[in-house]
Amino acid sequence: MTKKFSKGVILDLDSLSNHDLDLTEIENCLPNWTFYGTSEANQVAERIKDAEVIVANKVVLNEAILTQASQLKLVCIAATGTNNIDLNAAKKLNIPVCNITNYATQSVPEHVFRLILALYGRLRENHEAAVFGAWSQSPYFCLLDYPPQDLHGKTIGIIGYGDLGQAVAKIAKAFDMKVLIAKRDKKDKREDRIDLDELLPQVDILTLHCPLTEQNTNLISKKELKLLTRNALLINTARGPLIDESALLWALENKEIAGAGLDVLSVEPPPKDHILLNSELKNLIITPHIAWSSLQSRQRLLNQVAENINAFQTGTPRNLQW
């Protein structure tokens, strides 16, 4: 059965676009759109009161908010995770919710290897050596104070072997690396997976690609960091709370591991006094949650939102979350 909606609202477009996306497909979904760059909590109810379709990335949509949207027919989460909406309340109110998937399967794995290559290449130290005079003072054509390491022959351990974990493995194999995959839990009997405690001592690089749950908060804590070798790297482009940040700081400061590359932290945006942001460690690289955010990925994301709306209107809903 075909449904035709008239009015839609995007509540936080600035979290997706830096005025660099083509909005044509989303604009063509409905005749009337209102785009808000950001929406504070106290503004949401007023902004959605007449909307039939809501698009939100991180704006919280709880039961109290949803109850006030009397015309609402569809909520489109502009992300894979749906933790910003009360799905139980949406189901009780009979408001369908859809998300998006697989839009960053190029950008996230590539960012994983940006972090790995920057750490193994010691790019920060070598850049400083070049621009601050150490290279100019070298008696030779090169400066070998911070030699890089090859990826060839290294072992990478992957926690979370969905689309992103598999894409990381594909790139790793192109570098002639060995890939080990962690079991999801003790009940996981798949032959190509190994227990985490068994995996950790074997890897040169550990990279996280699992969703955050109550069960895996602080999945990587002091115990797990001590199981890694002193030459290992830890990479996290998934969710910040997967790592005990105090334990990671201890491990880096005490050279229990060789380095870490993080695109996520436990609180985002982080406070200025965050312990990792103020560490000044050379073996730590932090980027501001941008692994997903290539121009191409963000365009795919927005276009997929449009596809979800069009599919729902034509009676063939997709990516429904309840």
TIGUVO-133172 format. One record per residue (C-alpha): residue in one letter; residue number from 1; x, y, z. Coordinates in Angstrom, 3 decimals. Example, Ala and Ser with C-alpha at 12.3 -4.5 7.8 and 13.67 -1.06 7.14 Angstrom:
2
+-----+-----+----------+----------+----------+
| res |   n |       c1 |       c2 |       c3 |
+-----+-----+----------+----------+----------+
|   a |   1 |   12.300 |   -4.500 |    7.800 |
|   s |   2 |   13.670 |   -1.060 |    7.140 |
+-----+-----+----------+----------+----------+
END
This chain:
322
+-----+-----+----------+----------+----------+
| res |   n |       c1 |       c2 |       c3 |
+-----+-----+----------+----------+----------+
|   m |   1 |    0.000 |    0.000 |    0.000 |
|   t |   2 |    1.452 |    3.351 |   -1.033 |
|   k |   3 |    1.669 |    6.102 |    1.551 |
|   k |   4 |    2.512 |    9.686 |    0.743 |
|   f |   5 |    3.919 |   11.925 |    3.433 |
|   s |   6 |    4.056 |   15.683 |    3.246 |
|   k |   7 |    6.176 |   17.095 |    6.051 |
|   g |   8 |    9.592 |   16.011 |    7.287 |
|   v |   9 |   12.136 |   17.396 |    9.759 |
|   i |  10 |   15.874 |   16.818 |   10.004 |
|   l |  11 |   16.896 |   17.722 |   13.540 |
|   d |  12 |   20.709 |   17.751 |   13.376 |
|   l |  13 |   21.913 |   18.111 |    9.799 |
|   d |  14 |   25.177 |   19.732 |   10.905 |
|   s |  15 |   26.258 |   16.435 |   12.483 |
|   l |  16 |   26.189 |   14.929 |    8.986 |
|   s |  17 |   27.045 |   17.751 |    6.622 |
|   n |  18 |   29.587 |   20.554 |    6.600 |
|   h |  19 |   27.623 |   22.202 |    3.768 |
|   d |  20 |   29.285 |   19.694 |    1.454 |
|   l |  21 |   26.537 |   17.143 |    0.724 |
|   d |  22 |   24.083 |   16.929 |   -2.156 |
|   l |  23 |   20.626 |   17.062 |   -0.571 |
|   t |  24 |   18.719 |   16.357 |   -3.794 |
|   e |  25 |   17.631 |   12.806 |   -2.998 |
|   i |  26 |   16.427 |   13.634 |    0.489 |
|   e |  27 |   14.645 |   16.768 |   -0.737 |
|   n |  28 |   12.823 |   14.762 |   -3.414 |
|   c |  29 |   11.356 |   12.346 |   -0.847 |
|   l |  30 |    8.827 |   14.803 |    0.541 |
|   p |  31 |    7.352 |   18.098 |   -0.658 |
|   n |  32 |    8.005 |   19.928 |    2.611 |
|   w |  33 |   11.214 |   19.709 |    4.645 |
|   t |  34 |   12.537 |   21.721 |    7.541 |
|   f |  35 |   16.271 |   21.344 |    8.127 |
|   y |  36 |   17.801 |   22.252 |   11.481 |
|   g |  37 |   21.563 |   22.316 |   11.885 |
|   t |  38 |   21.295 |   21.408 |   15.567 |
|   s |  39 |   18.453 |   20.911 |   18.021 |
|   e |  40 |   18.702 |   21.339 |   21.764 |
|   a |  41 |   16.649 |   19.041 |   23.974 |
|   n |  42 |   14.197 |   21.815 |   24.849 |
|   q |  43 |   13.575 |   22.576 |   21.160 |
|   v |  44 |   12.760 |   19.097 |   19.879 |
|   a |  45 |    9.094 |   18.791 |   20.901 |
|   e |  46 |    8.143 |   22.028 |   19.173 |
|   r |  47 |   10.095 |   21.176 |   16.037 |
|   i |  48 |    8.521 |   17.757 |   15.525 |
|   k |  49 |    4.944 |   18.436 |   16.612 |
|   d |  50 |    3.573 |   18.467 |   13.026 |
|   a |  51 |    6.159 |   16.233 |   11.367 |
|   e |  52 |    5.225 |   12.983 |    9.677 |
|   v |  53 |    8.859 |   11.971 |    9.208 |
|   i |  54 |   11.748 |   12.702 |   11.574 |
|   v |  55 |   15.397 |   12.274 |   10.625 |
|   a |  56 |   17.826 |   12.365 |   13.549 |
|   n |  57 |   21.433 |   11.358 |   14.019 |
|   k |  58 |   22.154 |   11.885 |   17.719 |
|   v |  59 |   19.167 |   13.882 |   18.989 |
|   v |  60 |   17.486 |   11.941 |   21.801 |
|   l |  61 |   13.928 |   10.819 |   21.067 |
|   n |  62 |   12.458 |    9.460 |   24.289 |
|   e |  63 |    8.895 |    8.470 |   25.073 |
|   a |  64 |    7.945 |   11.922 |   26.332 |
|   i |  65 |    9.129 |   13.516 |   23.088 |
|   l |  66 |    7.592 |   10.908 |   20.786 |
|   t |  67 |    4.231 |   11.150 |   22.537 |
|   q |  68 |    4.011 |   14.827 |   21.581 |
|   a |  69 |    4.473 |   14.144 |   17.840 |
|   s |  70 |    0.841 |   13.447 |   17.005 |
|   q |  71 |    1.360 |   13.281 |   13.214 |
|   l |  72 |    4.478 |   11.126 |   13.285 |
|   k |  73 |    4.526 |    8.164 |   10.897 |
|   l |  74 |    8.224 |    7.293 |   10.592 |
|   v |  75 |   11.518 |    7.932 |   12.387 |
|   c |  76 |   14.724 |    7.601 |   10.361 |
|   i |  77 |   17.884 |    7.304 |   12.427 |
|   a |  78 |   20.764 |    8.662 |   10.363 |
|   a |  79 |   23.150 |    6.115 |   11.856 |
|   t |  80 |   23.448 |    2.396 |   12.416 |
|   g |  81 |   23.102 |    2.600 |   16.198 |
|   t |  82 |   19.642 |    3.390 |   17.582 |
|   n |  83 |   20.577 |    4.162 |   21.178 |
|   n |  84 |   19.254 |    7.737 |   20.863 |
|   i |  85 |   15.645 |    6.556 |   20.481 |
|   d |  86 |   13.442 |    4.633 |   22.886 |
|   l |  87 |   12.517 |    1.712 |   20.635 |
|   n |  88 |   10.094 |    0.254 |   23.170 |
|   a |  89 |    8.210 |    3.538 |   23.305 |
|   a |  90 |    8.203 |    3.810 |   19.510 |
|   k |  91 |    6.736 |    0.316 |   19.250 |
|   k |  92 |    4.103 |    1.064 |   21.882 |
|   l |  93 |    3.140 |    4.210 |   19.956 |
|   n |  94 |    3.208 |    2.288 |   16.651 |
|   i |  95 |    5.893 |    4.556 |   15.174 |
|   p |  96 |    8.177 |    2.599 |   12.826 |
|   v |  97 |   11.905 |    3.251 |   13.174 |
|   c |  98 |   14.536 |    2.500 |   10.552 |
|   n |  99 |   18.298 |    2.883 |   10.584 |
|   i | 100 |   21.054 |    2.715 |    7.980 |
|   t | 101 |   23.771 |    0.128 |    7.445 |
|   n | 102 |   27.033 |   -0.468 |    5.630 |
|   y | 103 |   27.601 |    3.136 |    4.592 |
|   a | 104 |   31.145 |    3.410 |    6.026 |
|   t | 105 |   32.617 |    0.061 |    5.030 |
|   q | 106 |   35.299 |    1.864 |    3.055 |
|   s | 107 |   36.123 |    4.826 |    5.270 |
|   v | 108 |   36.341 |    3.082 |    8.661 |
|   p | 109 |   38.742 |    0.290 |    7.605 |
|   e | 110 |   40.876 |    2.828 |    5.750 |
|   h | 111 |   41.064 |    4.950 |    8.896 |
|   v | 112 |   42.111 |    1.914 |   10.906 |
|   f | 113 |   45.131 |    1.602 |    8.642 |
|   r | 114 |   45.809 |    5.358 |    8.709 |
|   l | 115 |   46.243 |    5.004 |   12.452 |
|   i | 116 |   48.312 |    1.831 |   12.172 |
|   l | 117 |   50.614 |    3.247 |    9.507 |
|   a | 118 |   51.040 |    6.524 |   11.377 |
|   l | 119 |   52.057 |    4.657 |   14.529 |
|   y | 120 |   54.298 |    2.108 |   12.813 |
|   g | 121 |   55.817 |    4.817 |   10.640 |
|   r | 122 |   56.308 |    7.059 |   13.703 |
|   l | 123 |   55.049 |    9.882 |   11.531 |
|   r | 124 |   54.738 |   12.387 |   14.348 |
|   e | 125 |   58.342 |   11.939 |   15.486 |
|   n | 126 |   59.717 |   11.875 |   11.954 |
|   h | 127 |   57.777 |   14.998 |   10.963 |
|   e | 128 |   59.102 |   16.851 |   14.011 |
|   a | 129 |   62.627 |   15.635 |   13.294 |
|   a | 130 |   62.348 |   17.021 |    9.768 |
|   v | 131 |   60.847 |   20.430 |   10.533 |
|   f | 132 |   62.595 |   21.171 |   13.841 |
|   g | 133 |   66.146 |   20.695 |   12.600 |
|   a | 134 |   67.289 |   17.174 |   13.497 |
|   w | 135 |   67.307 |   16.090 |    9.836 |
|   s | 136 |   69.222 |   19.213 |    8.806 |
|   q | 137 |   71.925 |   18.343 |   11.308 |
|   s | 138 |   72.261 |   14.754 |   10.141 |
|   p | 139 |   75.643 |   13.848 |    8.571 |
|   y | 140 |   73.782 |   11.560 |    6.157 |
|   f | 141 |   70.985 |   11.948 |    3.617 |
|   c | 142 |   68.534 |   10.239 |    5.968 |
|   l | 143 |   67.756 |   10.251 |    9.665 |
|   l | 144 |   67.317 |    6.874 |   11.328 |
|   d | 145 |   66.276 |    8.013 |   14.793 |
|   y | 146 |   62.698 |    6.774 |   14.320 |
|   p | 147 |   62.729 |    3.880 |   11.824 |
|   p | 148 |   59.344 |    2.595 |   10.621 |
|   q | 149 |   58.134 |   -0.992 |   10.787 |
|   d | 150 |   56.687 |   -3.126 |    8.000 |
|   l | 151 |   53.151 |   -4.480 |    8.183 |
|   h | 152 |   54.195 |   -7.539 |    6.191 |
|   g | 153 |   54.191 |  -10.605 |    8.433 |
|   k | 154 |   52.482 |   -8.897 |   11.362 |
|   t | 155 |   49.442 |  -10.445 |   13.055 |
|   i | 156 |   46.261 |   -8.427 |   13.501 |
|   g | 157 |   43.554 |   -9.478 |   15.937 |
|   i | 158 |   39.977 |   -8.402 |   15.239 |
|   i | 159 |   37.222 |   -8.153 |   17.835 |
|   g | 160 |   33.913 |   -7.886 |   16.008 |
|   y | 161 |   33.814 |   -9.580 |   12.630 |
|   g | 162 |   30.886 |   -7.931 |   10.897 |
|   d | 163 |   31.184 |   -5.920 |    7.706 |
|   l | 164 |   33.800 |   -3.557 |    9.148 |
|   g | 165 |   35.900 |   -6.283 |   10.739 |
|   q | 166 |   35.838 |   -8.268 |    7.512 |
|   a | 167 |   36.851 |   -5.207 |    5.496 |
|   v | 168 |   39.798 |   -4.657 |    7.858 |
|   a | 169 |   40.814 |   -8.291 |    7.392 |
|   k | 170 |   40.712 |   -7.893 |    3.601 |
|   i | 171 |   43.099 |   -4.928 |    3.725 |
|   a | 172 |   45.335 |   -6.727 |    6.220 |
|   k | 173 |   45.666 |   -9.697 |    3.912 |
|   a | 174 |   46.703 |   -7.352 |    1.100 |
|   f | 175 |   49.639 |   -6.385 |    3.345 |
|   d | 176 |   50.426 |  -10.091 |    3.830 |
|   m | 177 |   49.389 |   -9.944 |    7.455 |
|   k | 178 |   48.003 |  -12.834 |    9.476 |
|   v | 179 |   44.437 |  -12.353 |   10.729 |
|   l | 180 |   43.064 |  -13.742 |   14.001 |
|   i | 181 |   39.387 |  -13.344 |   14.943 |
|   a | 182 |   38.165 |  -13.257 |   18.534 |
|   k | 183 |   35.220 |  -15.351 |   19.655 |
|   r | 184 |   32.104 |  -13.393 |   20.487 |
|   d | 185 |   31.838 |  -15.176 |   23.846 |
|   k | 186 |   32.520 |  -18.523 |   25.491 |
|   k | 187 |   29.551 |  -20.064 |   23.657 |
|   d | 188 |   31.008 |  -19.218 |   20.240 |
|   k | 189 |   32.062 |  -22.563 |   18.732 |
|   r | 190 |   33.048 |  -21.366 |   15.249 |
|   e | 191 |   36.304 |  -22.976 |   14.206 |
|   d | 192 |   37.825 |  -19.794 |   12.762 |
|   r | 193 |   37.489 |  -17.918 |   16.092 |
|   i | 194 |   39.660 |  -18.101 |   19.200 |
|   d | 195 |   39.207 |  -17.034 |   22.813 |
|   l | 196 |   40.203 |  -13.444 |   23.496 |
|   d | 197 |   42.710 |  -14.451 |   26.181 |
|   e | 198 |   44.350 |  -16.768 |   23.670 |
|   l | 199 |   44.317 |  -14.178 |   20.889 |
|   l | 200 |   45.811 |  -11.242 |   22.778 |
|   p | 201 |   49.372 |  -12.568 |   23.330 |
|   q | 202 |   49.641 |  -13.516 |   19.648 |
|   v | 203 |   48.806 |  -10.203 |   17.980 |
|   d | 204 |   50.921 |   -7.258 |   16.936 |
|   i | 205 |   47.794 |   -5.153 |   16.448 |
|   l | 206 |   44.417 |   -5.397 |   18.166 |
|   t | 207 |   41.520 |   -3.579 |   16.498 |
|   l | 208 |   37.961 |   -3.237 |   17.838 |
|   h | 209 |   34.841 |   -3.390 |   15.645 |
|   c | 210 |   32.110 |   -4.620 |   17.992 |
|   p | 211 |   29.036 |   -2.721 |   19.181 |
|   l | 212 |   28.974 |   -1.409 |   22.738 |
|   t | 213 |   26.808 |   -3.419 |   25.134 |
|   e | 214 |   26.410 |   -3.618 |   28.891 |
|   q | 215 |   28.395 |   -6.845 |   28.792 |
|   n | 216 |   31.460 |   -5.522 |   26.936 |
|   t | 217 |   31.952 |   -2.116 |   28.563 |
|   n | 218 |   35.656 |   -1.945 |   29.506 |
|   l | 219 |   36.244 |   -5.048 |   27.398 |
|   i | 220 |   39.879 |   -3.984 |   27.187 |
|   s | 221 |   41.061 |   -3.280 |   30.715 |
|   k | 222 |   44.308 |   -3.750 |   32.607 |
|   k | 223 |   44.087 |   -7.534 |   32.461 |
|   e | 224 |   43.717 |   -7.589 |   28.660 |
|   l | 225 |   46.394 |   -4.941 |   28.141 |
|   k | 226 |   48.854 |   -7.003 |   30.152 |
|   l | 227 |   48.140 |   -9.991 |   27.901 |
|   l | 228 |   49.241 |   -8.000 |   24.861 |
|   t | 229 |   52.946 |   -7.904 |   24.078 |
|   r | 230 |   54.976 |   -4.777 |   24.711 |
|   n | 231 |   55.250 |   -4.325 |   20.925 |
|   a | 232 |   51.483 |   -4.379 |   20.307 |
|   l | 233 |   49.255 |   -1.578 |   19.045 |
|   l | 234 |   45.640 |   -1.041 |   20.126 |
|   i | 235 |   43.225 |    0.538 |   17.622 |
|   n | 236 |   39.663 |    1.599 |   18.441 |
|   t | 237 |   37.292 |    3.049 |   15.843 |
|   a | 238 |   34.199 |    1.458 |   17.428 |
|   r | 239 |   33.033 |    2.915 |   20.763 |
|   g | 240 |   35.094 |    4.595 |   23.465 |
|   p | 241 |   33.741 |    2.725 |   26.507 |
|   l | 242 |   35.036 |   -0.562 |   25.101 |
|   i | 243 |   38.380 |    0.480 |   26.625 |
|   d | 244 |   39.175 |    1.298 |   30.231 |
|   e | 245 |   40.906 |    4.597 |   29.519 |
|   s | 246 |   42.738 |    4.796 |   32.852 |
|   a | 247 |   44.161 |    1.340 |   32.224 |
|   l | 248 |   45.186 |    2.343 |   28.689 |
|   l | 249 |   46.981 |    5.440 |   29.970 |
|   w | 250 |   48.835 |    3.272 |   32.481 |
|   a | 251 |   49.807 |    0.788 |   29.756 |
|   l | 252 |   51.098 |    3.517 |   27.434 |
|   e | 253 |   52.999 |    5.384 |   30.130 |
|   n | 254 |   54.618 |    2.187 |   31.377 |
|   k | 255 |   55.317 |    0.866 |   27.872 |
|   e | 256 |   53.188 |   -2.206 |   28.488 |
|   i | 257 |   52.093 |   -1.770 |   24.867 |
|   a | 258 |   53.799 |    0.084 |   22.025 |
|   g | 259 |   51.021 |    2.481 |   21.111 |
|   a | 260 |   47.348 |    3.195 |   20.550 |
|   g | 261 |   45.239 |    4.839 |   17.870 |
|   l | 262 |   41.779 |    6.002 |   18.975 |
|   d | 263 |   38.968 |    7.586 |   16.994 |
|   v | 264 |   36.523 |    7.385 |   19.892 |
|   l | 265 |   36.526 |    8.234 |   23.591 |
|   s | 266 |   34.228 |    7.365 |   26.473 |
|   v | 267 |   32.650 |   10.835 |   26.471 |
|   e | 268 |   32.064 |   12.716 |   23.215 |
|   p | 269 |   32.763 |   15.513 |   22.799 |
|   p | 270 |   35.367 |   14.954 |   25.524 |
|   p | 271 |   36.125 |   17.429 |   28.297 |
|   k | 272 |   39.289 |   19.459 |   27.828 |
|   d | 273 |   40.841 |   17.759 |   30.861 |
|   h | 274 |   40.292 |   14.228 |   29.546 |
|   i | 275 |   43.178 |   12.085 |   30.770 |
|   l | 276 |   44.152 |   10.839 |   27.317 |
|   l | 277 |   43.907 |   14.221 |   25.601 |
|   n | 278 |   46.317 |   15.675 |   28.143 |
|   s | 279 |   48.812 |   12.834 |   28.168 |
|   e | 280 |   51.220 |   14.290 |   25.540 |
|   l | 281 |   52.321 |   10.752 |   24.699 |
|   k | 282 |   54.114 |   10.255 |   21.400 |
|   n | 283 |   52.749 |    6.724 |   21.084 |
|   l | 284 |   49.105 |    7.803 |   21.196 |
|   i | 285 |   47.128 |    9.205 |   18.257 |
|   i | 286 |   43.580 |   10.459 |   18.816 |
|   t | 287 |   41.231 |   11.610 |   16.059 |
|   p | 288 |   37.813 |   13.235 |   16.732 |
|   h | 289 |   35.396 |   10.429 |   15.753 |
|   i | 290 |   35.952 |   10.885 |   12.029 |
|   a | 291 |   36.597 |    7.340 |   10.802 |
|   w | 292 |   33.046 |    7.165 |    9.414 |
|   s | 293 |   32.959 |   10.666 |    7.997 |
|   s | 294 |   34.516 |   10.708 |    4.558 |
|   l | 295 |   32.532 |   12.788 |    2.090 |
|   q | 296 |   31.588 |    9.650 |    0.213 |
|   s | 297 |   30.388 |    7.844 |    3.359 |
|   r | 298 |   28.276 |   10.759 |    4.519 |
|   q | 299 |   26.691 |   11.064 |    1.086 |
|   r | 300 |   25.885 |    7.345 |    1.109 |
|   l | 301 |   24.397 |    7.784 |    4.572 |
|   l | 302 |   22.070 |   10.596 |    3.546 |
|   n | 303 |   21.072 |    8.865 |    0.321 |
|   q | 304 |   20.225 |    5.725 |    2.286 |
|   v | 305 |   17.949 |    7.760 |    4.551 |
|   a | 306 |   16.148 |    8.892 |    1.398 |
|   e | 307 |   15.910 |    5.277 |    0.214 |
|   n | 308 |   14.380 |    4.276 |    3.553 |
|   i | 309 |   11.743 |    6.990 |    3.311 |
|   n | 310 |   10.885 |    6.134 |   -0.293 |
|   a | 311 |   10.700 |    2.412 |    0.485 |
|   f | 312 |    8.341 |    3.033 |    3.387 |
|   q | 313 |    6.087 |    5.227 |    1.284 |
|   t | 314 |    5.821 |    2.550 |   -1.413 |
|   g | 315 |    4.878 |   -0.137 |    1.098 |
|   t | 316 |    8.221 |   -1.950 |    1.075 |
|   p | 317 |    9.820 |   -0.782 |    4.335 |
|   r | 318 |   13.470 |   -1.616 |    4.972 |
|   n | 319 |   15.887 |   -1.524 |    7.894 |
|   l | 320 |   13.048 |   -1.538 |   10.421 |
|   q | 321 |   14.249 |   -1.814 |   14.016 |
|   w | 322 |   11.142 |   -3.295 |   15.619 |
+-----+-----+----------+----------+----------+
END
